[in-house]
Amino acid sequence: MILDNRGLEPPQPMMRTLAALETLPKGETLTIINDRRPMFLYEQLDELGYLYETKESEDGSFEITITKG
């Protein structure tokens, strides 16, 4: 599943991401695309036990792949 959060004002990207993760089956991945690095989201992901990888794109956006463990 891919969730494009570009153009949204905080906290919308984080709220959309957390809502999508609630419905994500265990072992599946969610890829989000954000305008900025989601620092507060990382704290939530750590607390919830998700694995994630961040890549910065050439256009300055960030692609974060999150795996539900």
PDB file of N, CA, C and O in Angstrom:
ATOM      1  N   MET A   1       0.847  -1.166   0.000  1.00  0.00           N
ATOM      2  CA  MET A   1       0.000   0.000   0.000  1.00  0.00           C
ATOM      3  C   MET A   1       0.900   1.239   0.000  1.00  0.00           C
ATOM      4  O   MET A   1       1.908   1.281   0.705  1.00  0.00           O
ATOM      5  N   ILE A   2       0.531   2.236  -0.790  1.00  0.00           N
ATOM      6  CA  ILE A   2       1.286   3.485  -0.852  1.00  0.00           C
ATOM      7  C   ILE A   2       0.355   4.627  -0.452  1.00  0.00           C
ATOM      8  O   ILE A   2      -0.778   4.718  -0.924  1.00  0.00           O
ATOM      9  N   LEU A   3       0.847   5.481   0.413  1.00  0.00           N
ATOM     10  CA  LEU A   3       0.078   6.624   0.900  1.00  0.00           C
ATOM     11  C   LEU A   3       0.879   7.885   0.624  1.00  0.00           C
ATOM     12  O   LEU A   3       1.947   8.088   1.200  1.00  0.00           O
ATOM     13  N   ASP A   4       0.358   8.733  -0.260  1.00  0.00           N
ATOM     14  CA  ASP A   4       1.045   9.972  -0.623  1.00  0.00           C
ATOM     15  C   ASP A   4       0.521  11.100   0.261  1.00  0.00           C
ATOM     16  O   ASP A   4      -0.613  11.550   0.097  1.00  0.00           O
ATOM     17  N   ASN A   5       1.356  11.557   1.203  1.00  0.00           N
ATOM     18  CA  ASN A   5       0.974  12.600   2.145  1.00  0.00           C
ATOM     19  C   ASN A   5       1.503  13.978   1.760  1.00  0.00           C
ATOM     20  O   ASN A   5       1.386  14.926   2.537  1.00  0.00           O
ATOM     21  N   ARG A   6       2.080  14.096   0.575  1.00  0.00           N
ATOM     22  CA  ARG A   6       2.646  15.387   0.162  1.00  0.00           C
ATOM     23  C   ARG A   6       1.543  16.441   0.036  1.00  0.00           C
ATOM     24  O   ARG A   6       0.436  16.158  -0.423  1.00  0.00           O
ATOM     25  N   GLY A   7       1.875  17.657   0.452  1.00  0.00           N
ATOM     26  CA  GLY A   7       0.935  18.756   0.336  1.00  0.00           C
ATOM     27  C   GLY A   7       0.006  18.906   1.531  1.00  0.00           C
ATOM     28  O   GLY A   7      -0.766  19.862   1.592  1.00  0.00           O
ATOM     29  N   LEU A   8       0.066  17.981   2.480  1.00  0.00           N
ATOM     30  CA  LEU A   8      -0.783  18.051   3.666  1.00  0.00           C
ATOM     31  C   LEU A   8      -0.052  18.744   4.806  1.00  0.00           C
ATOM     32  O   LEU A   8       1.161  18.597   4.949  1.00  0.00           O
ATOM     33  N   GLU A   9      -0.780  19.490   5.609  1.00  0.00           N
ATOM     34  CA  GLU A   9      -0.210  20.164   6.767  1.00  0.00           C
ATOM     35  C   GLU A   9      -0.231  19.237   7.979  1.00  0.00           C
ATOM     36  O   GLU A   9      -1.174  18.464   8.150  1.00  0.00           O
ATOM     37  N   PRO A  10       0.799  19.307   8.821  1.00  0.00           N
ATOM     38  CA  PRO A  10       0.795  18.517  10.049  1.00  0.00           C
ATOM     39  C   PRO A  10      -0.425  18.889  10.903  1.00  0.00           C
ATOM     40  O   PRO A  10      -0.811  20.057  10.932  1.00  0.00           O
ATOM     41  N   PRO A  11      -1.023  17.945  11.581  1.00  0.00           N
ATOM     42  CA  PRO A  11      -0.600  16.555  11.782  1.00  0.00           C
ATOM     43  C   PRO A  11      -1.242  15.570  10.812  1.00  0.00           C
ATOM     44  O   PRO A  11      -1.207  14.365  11.059  1.00  0.00           O
ATOM     45  N   GLN A  12      -1.832  16.051   9.708  1.00  0.00           N
ATOM     46  CA  GLN A  12      -2.541  15.159   8.790  1.00  0.00           C
ATOM     47  C   GLN A  12      -1.709  13.975   8.285  1.00  0.00           C
ATOM     48  O   GLN A  12      -2.213  12.852   8.301  1.00  0.00           O
ATOM     49  N   PRO A  13      -0.449  14.169   7.833  1.00  0.00           N
ATOM     50  CA  PRO A  13       0.310  13.006   7.368  1.00  0.00           C
ATOM     51  C   PRO A  13       0.451  11.915   8.432  1.00  0.00           C
ATOM     52  O   PRO A  13       0.316  10.729   8.131  1.00  0.00           O
ATOM     53  N   MET A  14       0.722  12.318   9.673  1.00  0.00           N
ATOM     54  CA  MET A  14       0.884  11.326  10.739  1.00  0.00           C
ATOM     55  C   MET A  14      -0.443  10.637  11.048  1.00  0.00           C
ATOM     56  O   MET A  14      -0.475   9.423  11.245  1.00  0.00           O
ATOM     57  N   MET A  15      -1.526  11.390  11.091  1.00  0.00           N
ATOM     58  CA  MET A  15      -2.832  10.808  11.391  1.00  0.00           C
ATOM     59  C   MET A  15      -3.249   9.822  10.301  1.00  0.00           C
ATOM     60  O   MET A  15      -3.752   8.741  10.606  1.00  0.00           O
ATOM     61  N   ARG A  16      -3.047  10.181   9.047  1.00  0.00           N
ATOM     62  CA  ARG A  16      -3.385   9.284   7.927  1.00  0.00           C
ATOM     63  C   ARG A  16      -2.534   8.017   7.978  1.00  0.00           C
ATOM     64  O   ARG A  16      -3.026   6.915   7.734  1.00  0.00           O
ATOM     65  N   THR A  17      -1.255   8.187   8.297  1.00  0.00           N
ATOM     66  CA  THR A  17      -0.354   7.039   8.346  1.00  0.00           C
ATOM     67  C   THR A  17      -0.745   6.078   9.462  1.00  0.00           C
ATOM     68  O   THR A  17      -0.820   4.869   9.239  1.00  0.00           O
ATOM     69  N   LEU A  18      -0.992   6.597  10.652  1.00  0.00           N
ATOM     70  CA  LEU A  18      -1.362   5.737  11.782  1.00  0.00           C
ATOM     71  C   LEU A  18      -2.693   5.036  11.524  1.00  0.00           C
ATOM     72  O   LEU A  18      -2.856   3.873  11.894  1.00  0.00           O
ATOM     73  N   ALA A  19      -3.645   5.720  10.897  1.00  0.00           N
ATOM     74  CA  ALA A  19      -4.928   5.097  10.562  1.00  0.00           C
ATOM     75  C   ALA A  19      -4.735   3.962   9.560  1.00  0.00           C
ATOM     76  O   ALA A  19      -5.356   2.908   9.691  1.00  0.00           O
ATOM     77  N   ALA A  20      -3.879   4.171   8.564  1.00  0.00           N
ATOM     78  CA  ALA A  20      -3.615   3.127   7.571  1.00  0.00           C
ATOM     79  C   ALA A  20      -2.914   1.934   8.207  1.00  0.00           C
ATOM     80  O   ALA A  20      -3.194   0.789   7.851  1.00  0.00           O
ATOM     81  N   LEU A  21      -2.013   2.190   9.139  1.00  0.00           N
ATOM     82  CA  LEU A  21      -1.288   1.098   9.796  1.00  0.00           C
ATOM     83  C   LEU A  21      -2.217   0.222  10.637  1.00  0.00           C
ATOM     84  O   LEU A  21      -1.966  -0.973  10.792  1.00  0.00           O
ATOM     85  N   GLU A  22      -3.281   0.802  11.176  1.00  0.00           N
ATOM     86  CA  GLU A  22      -4.231   0.016  11.970  1.00  0.00           C
ATOM     87  C   GLU A  22      -4.885  -1.074  11.138  1.00  0.00           C
ATOM     88  O   GLU A  22      -5.193  -2.144  11.662  1.00  0.00           O
ATOM     89  N   THR A  23      -5.103  -0.827   9.858  1.00  0.00           N
ATOM     90  CA  THR A  23      -5.778  -1.797   8.986  1.00  0.00           C
ATOM     91  C   THR A  23      -4.792  -2.699   8.238  1.00  0.00           C
ATOM     92  O   THR A  23      -5.205  -3.635   7.552  1.00  0.00           O
ATOM     93  N   LEU A  24      -3.506  -2.425   8.366  1.00  0.00           N
ATOM     94  CA  LEU A  24      -2.487  -3.177   7.645  1.00  0.00           C
ATOM     95  C   LEU A  24      -2.304  -4.558   8.273  1.00  0.00           C
ATOM     96  O   LEU A  24      -2.069  -4.664   9.476  1.00  0.00           O
ATOM     97  N   PRO A  25      -2.412  -5.624   7.460  1.00  0.00           N
ATOM     98  CA  PRO A  25      -2.194  -6.969   8.002  1.00  0.00           C
ATOM     99  C   PRO A  25      -0.742  -7.155   8.469  1.00  0.00           C
ATOM    100  O   PRO A  25       0.182  -6.546   7.930  1.00  0.00           O
ATOM    101  N   LYS A  26      -0.571  -7.998   9.469  1.00  0.00           N
ATOM    102  CA  LYS A  26       0.758  -8.302  10.005  1.00  0.00           C
ATOM    103  C   LYS A  26       1.662  -8.843   8.901  1.00  0.00           C
ATOM    104  O   LYS A  26       1.249  -9.689   8.107  1.00  0.00           O
ATOM    105  N   GLY A  27       2.899  -8.347   8.858  1.00  0.00           N
ATOM    106  CA  GLY A  27       3.862  -8.782   7.856  1.00  0.00           C
ATOM    107  C   GLY A  27       3.816  -7.978   6.567  1.00  0.00           C
ATOM    108  O   GLY A  27       4.696  -8.119   5.718  1.00  0.00           O
ATOM    109  N   GLU A  28       2.800  -7.137   6.410  1.00  0.00           N
ATOM    110  CA  GLU A  28       2.667  -6.322   5.199  1.00  0.00           C
ATOM    111  C   GLU A  28       3.402  -4.999   5.378  1.00  0.00           C
ATOM    112  O   GLU A  28       3.780  -4.629   6.490  1.00  0.00           O
ATOM    113  N   THR A  29       3.600  -4.288   4.261  1.00  0.00           N
ATOM    114  CA  THR A  29       4.298  -3.006   4.318  1.00  0.00           C
ATOM    115  C   THR A  29       3.408  -1.872   3.826  1.00  0.00           C
ATOM    116  O   THR A  29       2.524  -2.060   2.991  1.00  0.00           O
ATOM    117  N   LEU A  30       3.671  -0.702   4.368  1.00  0.00           N
ATOM    118  CA  LEU A  30       3.029   0.540   3.950  1.00  0.00           C
ATOM    119  C   LEU A  30       4.149   1.496   3.575  1.00  0.00           C
ATOM    120  O   LEU A  30       5.088   1.690   4.347  1.00  0.00           O
ATOM    121  N   THR A  31       4.055   2.092   2.395  1.00  0.00           N
ATOM    122  CA  THR A  31       5.024   3.093   1.977  1.00  0.00           C
ATOM    123  C   THR A  31       4.328   4.444   1.992  1.00  0.00           C
ATOM    124  O   THR A  31       3.282   4.622   1.368  1.00  0.00           O
ATOM    125  N   ILE A  32       4.917   5.392   2.708  1.00  0.00           N
ATOM    126  CA  ILE A  32       4.364   6.741   2.738  1.00  0.00           C
ATOM    127  C   ILE A  32       5.348   7.691   2.079  1.00  0.00           C
ATOM    128  O   ILE A  32       6.560   7.480   2.122  1.00  0.00           O
ATOM    129  N   ILE A  33       4.810   8.742   1.469  1.00  0.00           N
ATOM    130  CA  ILE A  33       5.634   9.770   0.841  1.00  0.00           C
ATOM    131  C   ILE A  33       5.258  11.087   1.514  1.00  0.00           C
ATOM    132  O   ILE A  33       4.107  11.519   1.461  1.00  0.00           O
ATOM    133  N   ASN A  34       6.236  11.708   2.140  1.00  0.00           N
ATOM    134  CA  ASN A  34       6.019  12.951   2.892  1.00  0.00           C
ATOM    135  C   ASN A  34       6.896  14.069   2.352  1.00  0.00           C
ATOM    136  O   ASN A  34       7.949  13.825   1.761  1.00  0.00           O
ATOM    137  N   ASP A  35       6.444  15.299   2.565  1.00  0.00           N
ATOM    138  CA  ASP A  35       7.236  16.471   2.180  1.00  0.00           C
ATOM    139  C   ASP A  35       8.458  16.649   3.065  1.00  0.00           C
ATOM    140  O   ASP A  35       9.470  17.202   2.634  1.00  0.00           O
ATOM    141  N   ARG A  36       8.360  16.180   4.308  1.00  0.00           N
ATOM    142  CA  ARG A  36       9.460  16.360   5.270  1.00  0.00           C
ATOM    143  C   ARG A  36       9.664  15.056   6.057  1.00  0.00           C
ATOM    144  O   ARG A  36       8.809  14.171   6.043  1.00  0.00           O
ATOM    145  N   ARG A  37      10.782  14.958   6.723  1.00  0.00           N
ATOM    146  CA  ARG A  37      11.086  13.773   7.538  1.00  0.00           C
ATOM    147  C   ARG A  37      10.104  13.759   8.730  1.00  0.00           C
ATOM    148  O   ARG A  37      10.013  14.744   9.462  1.00  0.00           O
ATOM    149  N   PRO A  38       9.373  12.650   8.925  1.00  0.00           N
ATOM    150  CA  PRO A  38       8.337  12.589   9.965  1.00  0.00           C
ATOM    151  C   PRO A  38       8.888  12.228  11.350  1.00  0.00           C
ATOM    152  O   PRO A  38       8.695  11.111  11.832  1.00  0.00           O
ATOM    153  N   MET A  39       9.565  13.173  11.975  1.00  0.00           N
ATOM    154  CA  MET A  39      10.257  12.902  13.245  1.00  0.00           C
ATOM    155  C   MET A  39       9.323  12.365  14.338  1.00  0.00           C
ATOM    156  O   MET A  39       9.683  11.422  15.043  1.00  0.00           O
ATOM    157  N   PHE A  40       8.136  12.950  14.486  1.00  0.00           N
ATOM    158  CA  PHE A  40       7.232  12.492  15.541  1.00  0.00           C
ATOM    159  C   PHE A  40       6.639  11.123  15.218  1.00  0.00           C
ATOM    160  O   PHE A  40       6.303  10.360  16.124  1.00  0.00           O
ATOM    161  N   LEU A  41       6.512  10.816  13.939  1.00  0.00           N
ATOM    162  CA  LEU A  41       6.004   9.503  13.548  1.00  0.00           C
ATOM    163  C   LEU A  41       6.983   8.410  13.961  1.00  0.00           C
ATOM    164  O   LEU A  41       6.560   7.338  14.395  1.00  0.00           O
ATOM    165  N   TYR A  42       8.283   8.663  13.832  1.00  0.00           N
ATOM    166  CA  TYR A  42       9.279   7.657  14.208  1.00  0.00           C
ATOM    167  C   TYR A  42       9.108   7.226  15.665  1.00  0.00           C
ATOM    168  O   TYR A  42       9.226   6.043  15.985  1.00  0.00           O
ATOM    169  N   GLU A  43       8.830   8.186  16.539  1.00  0.00           N
ATOM    170  CA  GLU A  43       8.627   7.851  17.959  1.00  0.00           C
ATOM    171  C   GLU A  43       7.443   6.908  18.125  1.00  0.00           C
ATOM    172  O   GLU A  43       7.514   5.943  18.886  1.00  0.00           O
ATOM    173  N   GLN A  44       6.357   7.187  17.413  1.00  0.00           N
ATOM    174  CA  GLN A  44       5.169   6.331  17.473  1.00  0.00           C
ATOM    175  C   GLN A  44       5.471   4.934  16.932  1.00  0.00           C
ATOM    176  O   GLN A  44       5.065   3.934  17.525  1.00  0.00           O
ATOM    177  N   LEU A  45       6.176   4.868  15.817  1.00  0.00           N
ATOM    178  CA  LEU A  45       6.507   3.577  15.212  1.00  0.00           C
ATOM    179  C   LEU A  45       7.371   2.742  16.148  1.00  0.00           C
ATOM    180  O   LEU A  45       7.172   1.533  16.270  1.00  0.00           O
ATOM    181  N   ASP A  46       8.332   3.387  16.809  1.00  0.00           N
ATOM    182  CA  ASP A  46       9.184   2.674  17.762  1.00  0.00           C
ATOM    183  C   ASP A  46       8.352   2.110  18.909  1.00  0.00           C
ATOM    184  O   ASP A  46       8.535   0.960  19.309  1.00  0.00           O
ATOM    185  N   GLU A  47       7.435   2.927  19.438  1.00  0.00           N
ATOM    186  CA  GLU A  47       6.595   2.480  20.554  1.00  0.00           C
ATOM    187  C   GLU A  47       5.686   1.317  20.148  1.00  0.00           C
ATOM    188  O   GLU A  47       5.426   0.418  20.948  1.00  0.00           O
ATOM    189  N   LEU A  48       5.206   1.339  18.899  1.00  0.00           N
ATOM    190  CA  LEU A  48       4.287   0.308  18.427  1.00  0.00           C
ATOM    191  C   LEU A  48       4.998  -0.927  17.874  1.00  0.00           C
ATOM    192  O   LEU A  48       4.347  -1.920  17.551  1.00  0.00           O
ATOM    193  N   GLY A  49       6.314  -0.874  17.764  1.00  0.00           N
ATOM    194  CA  GLY A  49       7.082  -2.033  17.323  1.00  0.00           C
ATOM    195  C   GLY A  49       7.147  -2.235  15.817  1.00  0.00           C
ATOM    196  O   GLY A  49       7.360  -3.356  15.356  1.00  0.00           O
ATOM    197  N   TYR A  50       6.966  -1.172  15.046  1.00  0.00           N
ATOM    198  CA  TYR A  50       7.067  -1.263  13.590  1.00  0.00           C
ATOM    199  C   TYR A  50       8.522  -1.101  13.157  1.00  0.00           C
ATOM    200  O   TYR A  50       9.305  -0.414  13.813  1.00  0.00           O
ATOM    201  N   LEU A  51       8.867  -1.737  12.056  1.00  0.00           N
ATOM    202  CA  LEU A  51      10.176  -1.546  11.435  1.00  0.00           C
ATOM    203  C   LEU A  51       9.998  -0.562  10.297  1.00  0.00           C
ATOM    204  O   LEU A  51       8.960  -0.561   9.637  1.00  0.00           O
ATOM    205  N   TYR A  52      10.996   0.277  10.059  1.00  0.00           N
ATOM    206  CA  TYR A  52      10.859   1.267   8.993  1.00  0.00           C
ATOM    207  C   TYR A  52      12.205   1.611   8.395  1.00  0.00           C
ATOM    208  O   TYR A  52      13.253   1.463   9.023  1.00  0.00           O
ATOM    209  N   GLU A  53      12.140   2.078   7.154  1.00  0.00           N
ATOM    210  CA  GLU A  53      13.325   2.502   6.422  1.00  0.00           C
ATOM    211  C   GLU A  53      12.984   3.802   5.706  1.00  0.00           C
ATOM    212  O   GLU A  53      11.922   3.914   5.092  1.00  0.00           O
ATOM    213  N   THR A  54      13.868   4.772   5.780  1.00  0.00           N
ATOM    214  CA  THR A  54      13.622   6.086   5.187  1.00  0.00           C
ATOM    215  C   THR A  54      14.601   6.342   4.054  1.00  0.00           C
ATOM    216  O   THR A  54      15.799   6.091   4.183  1.00  0.00           O
ATOM    217  N   LYS A  55      14.074   6.849   2.934  1.00  0.00           N
ATOM    218  CA  LYS A  55      14.915   7.255   1.808  1.00  0.00           C
ATOM    219  C   LYS A  55      14.518   8.663   1.411  1.00  0.00           C
ATOM    220  O   LYS A  55      13.334   8.972   1.278  1.00  0.00           O
ATOM    221  N   GLU A  56      15.520   9.519   1.222  1.00  0.00           N
ATOM    222  CA  GLU A  56      15.246  10.878   0.748  1.00  0.00           C
ATOM    223  C   GLU A  56      15.294  10.880  -0.775  1.00  0.00           C
ATOM    224  O   GLU A  56      16.253  10.395  -1.374  1.00  0.00           O
ATOM    225  N   SER A  57      14.262  11.423  -1.388  1.00  0.00           N
ATOM    226  CA  SER A  57      14.179  11.489  -2.846  1.00  0.00           C
ATOM    227  C   SER A  57      14.893  12.729  -3.369  1.00  0.00           C
ATOM    228  O   SER A  57      15.178  13.659  -2.615  1.00  0.00           O
ATOM    229  N   GLU A  58      15.179  12.732  -4.666  1.00  0.00           N
ATOM    230  CA  GLU A  58      15.886  13.856  -5.278  1.00  0.00           C
ATOM    231  C   GLU A  58      15.101  15.158  -5.167  1.00  0.00           C
ATOM    232  O   GLU A  58      15.693  16.237  -5.130  1.00  0.00           O
ATOM    233  N   ASP A  59      13.762  15.065  -5.115  1.00  0.00           N
ATOM    234  CA  ASP A  59      12.937  16.272  -5.037  1.00  0.00           C
ATOM    235  C   ASP A  59      12.797  16.803  -3.607  1.00  0.00           C
ATOM    236  O   ASP A  59      12.084  17.779  -3.371  1.00  0.00           O
ATOM    237  N   GLY A  60      13.480  16.157  -2.653  1.00  0.00           N
ATOM    238  CA  GLY A  60      13.448  16.610  -1.260  1.00  0.00           C
ATOM    239  C   GLY A  60      12.384  15.952  -0.416  1.00  0.00           C
ATOM    240  O   GLY A  60      12.341  16.167   0.796  1.00  0.00           O
ATOM    241  N   SER A  61      11.518  15.150  -1.027  1.00  0.00           N
ATOM    242  CA  SER A  61      10.511  14.423  -0.251  1.00  0.00           C
ATOM    243  C   SER A  61      11.146  13.172   0.363  1.00  0.00           C
ATOM    244  O   SER A  61      12.264  12.787   0.021  1.00  0.00           O
ATOM    245  N   PHE A  62      10.404  12.557   1.272  1.00  0.00           N
ATOM    246  CA  PHE A  62      10.897  11.369   1.962  1.00  0.00           C
ATOM    247  C   PHE A  62       9.948  10.212   1.732  1.00  0.00           C
ATOM    248  O   PHE A  62       8.729  10.365   1.813  1.00  0.00           O
ATOM    249  N   GLU A  63      10.522   9.044   1.442  1.00  0.00           N
ATOM    250  CA  GLU A  63       9.747   7.826   1.270  1.00  0.00           C
ATOM    251  C   GLU A  63      10.088   6.907   2.434  1.00  0.00           C
ATOM    252  O   GLU A  63      11.245   6.531   2.625  1.00  0.00           O
ATOM    253  N   ILE A  64       9.071   6.552   3.207  1.00  0.00           N
ATOM    254  CA  ILE A  64       9.278   5.710   4.376  1.00  0.00           C
ATOM    255  C   ILE A  64       8.506   4.419   4.175  1.00  0.00           C
ATOM    256  O   ILE A  64       7.289   4.435   3.991  1.00  0.00           O
ATOM    257  N   THR A  65       9.215   3.305   4.212  1.00  0.00           N
ATOM    258  CA  THR A  65       8.585   2.001   4.102  1.00  0.00           C
ATOM    259  C   THR A  65       8.482   1.428   5.517  1.00  0.00           C
ATOM    260  O   THR A  65       9.482   1.272   6.216  1.00  0.00           O
ATOM    261  N   ILE A  66       7.244   1.120   5.920  1.00  0.00           N
ATOM    262  CA  ILE A  66       6.953   0.655   7.268  1.00  0.00           C
ATOM    263  C   ILE A  66       6.430  -0.771   7.195  1.00  0.00           C
ATOM    264  O   ILE A  66       5.513  -1.064   6.428  1.00  0.00           O
ATOM    265  N   THR A  67       7.012  -1.652   7.990  1.00  0.00           N
ATOM    266  CA  THR A  67       6.581  -3.046   8.046  1.00  0.00           C
ATOM    267  C   THR A  67       5.930  -3.333   9.378  1.00  0.00           C
ATOM    268  O   THR A  67       6.484  -3.027  10.434  1.00  0.00           O
ATOM    269  N   LYS A  68       4.742  -3.927   9.322  1.00  0.00           N
ATOM    270  CA  LYS A  68       4.031  -4.299  10.537  1.00  0.00           C
ATOM    271  C   LYS A  68       4.512  -5.671  10.971  1.00  0.00           C
ATOM    272  O   LYS A  68       4.317  -6.661  10.266  1.00  0.00           O
ATOM    273  N   GLY A  69       5.144  -5.722  12.141  1.00  0.00           N
ATOM    274  CA  GLY A  69       5.713  -6.970  12.626  1.00  0.00           C
ATOM    275  C   GLY A  69       4.733  -7.815  13.381  1.00  0.00           C
ATOM    276  O   GLY A  69       5.084  -8.899  13.847  1.00  0.00           O
TER     277      GLY A  69
END
